[in-house]
Structures are given as structure tokens and as C-alpha cells.
Amino acid sequence: MSASKEHGKIYRRDTLLKNTKPKKKDEKKRKKSACVNFRVTPEEKEIIFNRIRLSGLKIQDYVAQSCMYNQIYVVGNIKTFDAIRNEMKTIDEHLMSLKSVDELELEKLESLRMILEIVDGFYKNSDS
């Protein structure tokens, strides 16, 4: 047994180490290290990839922009309402703990904006 395995180190092949490229960063100099996967039907995959081709964007950019900036359709159920209630509690606790506006976390503000969009959509649809 080699000395590196005895000390609990991970063994890496020489070929892995020689040909590795440094991680790419986006235009804002952030490392993209998180991975998002999901399953779709073959028909949905075809539609999604056709839209991606027509957009001219990379797959990751298209999916990220679609999720963050496009209108979404929310199905109200117990799971949805529990998630909203729990997030509202978290936002409330954060707001109550603030000593100045400078301490406000942008993630909490974004969550609140999304919740308000969902509730607004609910009321618009119930008026129709």
C-alpha cells in the first residue's frame, strides 16, 4: 500500500492532473461550482433545446436566465404554502434582527420579491 493511501489522501491518476484546465469564471469573475440537474420527457427536452438553439445562448445561461427572469406558473398546494410561510418567518426574523439598513441581505429581499409576485399572481387570477 502506498504512503498516500495510508495517510487517507485521495489517489489521482497522473492523466487527471496533467490535462486539467483551470476553472472558468463568468464575466463577473465568479466561479460556477454548483450543478443543477433535472429530468424531463424526451418531448420536453426537444422543446427546451430548440428554444436554447433559437436563443443563441449557452445551455447554462439560458436555463439560469429563464429561471431567474421569466414569469413562472405556480401551483398552490400545501407544499407551496408551507415553503412561503417558512420563508416569510425567516425574512421576518432577519428584518427584526437588523440594526441598520446596511445589514439587509439581498437574498432575503429577492425571496420577498418572489413571494410578492406569487401572491400578486394569485389575486390577479382569482379576480378573473
C-alpha angles and dihedrals in degrees: 000000000000124000092245092057092048091058093049096253120149115251115229125188116243089238090060093053098044101053101038118125123214115260113270119237125208126238091280091054094247123144111236101216103145120093125208121195132174138166126241136171118266089252092052090047091053092050093046094049092046089055090047091052091049092048094056090223130124114261093250093048093048094049094044094048092044092052096044104038111024127087113263133207112230123199110211113226139135092277092053094048092046090052091049092047092049093047091048089053090051091049091047092051090048093049092047091052094053119112094181138010089250089071093060111122114226091215090062091049091050091049090051091049091052093048090050090050090052093048091045090052090050092054093044090053094046091054092057 
